[in-house]
Amino acid sequence: MNVTLYQHYFNFARPNSYKGGRTPWQIVGADRPGIRPEVLALPPVLLEAEYQRLSRVGQDVPGLDAGARPGR
C-alpha cells in the first residue's frame, strides 16, 4: 500500500473507537473549527535511505566529511 494513501486513510477516514468512533480529522475539526485539512496531510518521511546512510557511518553519530573536521 502506498504510504501517502495509508496516512490519509489513518488521518481522515479511520474511526477511533476510543474517541467515540470519530476520525482524527473529526476530532481536530471539533477542537479547531476552520482548520485546513493540509494539517493532517503532511508528506510522509521515508526513513529507510537515512537509516542506510547512518548505518554505514556507525552507531547513532553521523560521520563528518574530511573537509569538515575540526582543526583541519
Order of alpha helices (4+ residues) and beta strands (2+ residues): alpha-alpha-alpha
